Amino acid sequence: MAQDFDKARGVIAKFLQSIQSPATSIQLAQSTLEMATAVIRLRRDNTPLEIFQSLKNVYALLNTERFLDFVISNAVLRVLHIMRILKLPETHKKGKQKIINSVLSEIDEVSQELQYCYENISDQAKDYITQ
């Protein structure tokens, strides 16, 4: 069980590492997708054990076809949406900047939430599991 927890914690560590150091677009996208899935699940889960299980599921998801479905249905649509925003004519510059700012703000909030999870919640989960 502790080994599984270390793997799940590694998912968070890898994401935090990827946003703080140079990484290829593909590596960053993969880390972001993993953590987006984790955040969605963490918002629904309340107990440390449920949070641990969610992170474990995210790790397992990488080895299944469901991960590919997730990539196609969410990431690709999101990328296309952002590309459309970036291609807006200059006359829509204020609107474009507002949307880009909201996306950056959202990313910042998620990063802060993940940092909190990494520093606090994962320790609680580890204590709970090893009791």
N, C-alpha and C positions, 0 to 999 in steps of 0.2 A: 504494500500500500504506500509506504514512504517513497519507494522508487517511482511509482506512478505520480505521486505528488511532485517530486522533483522534476519530472518530465513536464508536467503542467506548468510549474513555475518557470521552467525554461522557456516556454512559449512567451510568457510576459517579458522575461529577460531579453530574449532575442528581439522582440519588437522594440523595446526601449533602446537596445544597442543599435538597431538599424536606423532609428530616427536621429541618433546622436553621432553616427559615423557614416562615411561615404558607402553607399550600397548601390547595386544595380537597380534599375527600375523594377525588374521582375522580383528580386529579393524583397524590396520594399513593399511591393504590391502584395506579395504572399504574406508577409508579416502583418500588414494592415488588414488583410482579409481575415486572418486568424484572430486578430484582436477585435475586429468589428463583431465577429461572431461571439467572442467571449463577452464583450460588453453588453450585447443584446441579452445574453443569458444571465449575466450578473445582475442586470437590472430587475429581472424577474425572481431571482433567488435571494433568500434571506439568511439562511444558516451557513456557517462556514463549510459544513459538509456538502451542502448543495452547490456552493461556489466551487469547491474542489472538484465535484463531479462535472460541473459545466466546463471547467478548464480541461479536465481529462477528456471530455467529449470533443472539445475543439481539437485537441492533439490527435485523437483517433480519426476525426473527420478528414484529416489530410490524406489518409490512406484509402478513402472510399470515393465512389463515383458521385456521392452527394456533394463532395467538395467541388467537383467540376460543375455540377448543376448550380451551386451557389455562385461560383465565379461567373458563369454565363448569365444567370438571371439578375445578379446584383452589380457586380463590378463592371461588366461591360456596359450595362445601361448607364451606370454612374459616369463612366469615362466618356461615353457619347454625349451625355448631358453637359459635362464640363467643356468638352470640345465645342459644342454648340454655343455655349456662353462665350468662350474665347473668340469665336468667329463672328460675334455680333459686330455690326458696323460701328464706326467711331461715334455716330450720333447717339448710340445707346451706351456710351462710355460710363455714365453715372450709374445706370442700372446694372451694367456688367460688373463694375467695381463693387457695388453693394452685394451682389450675389457672391462674388469671389471672397469678399470680406466675411460673409456669413459662413461660407465653407471653411475658411481658415479659422474662424472662431469656433466652429463645431469641432474641428480637428484638435484645437487647443484644449477644449473642454474634455474631449475623450482622452487626450494625453495625460491631463491632470488626474482624471479618474483612474486611469491605468496605473499611474505612478502611485496613487493612494492604495490601490489594490495590491500592488507589488510590495509596498512598504509595510502595510498593515494587515489587510484581510488574509493574505496568504500565510502570514505567521499565525493568525488565529486558526486558520484551517489546519495548519500543521499540528498545532497544539491539540486541537479537537480530535484529529485522526490518531495521534499517538497516545491518547489517554487510555 
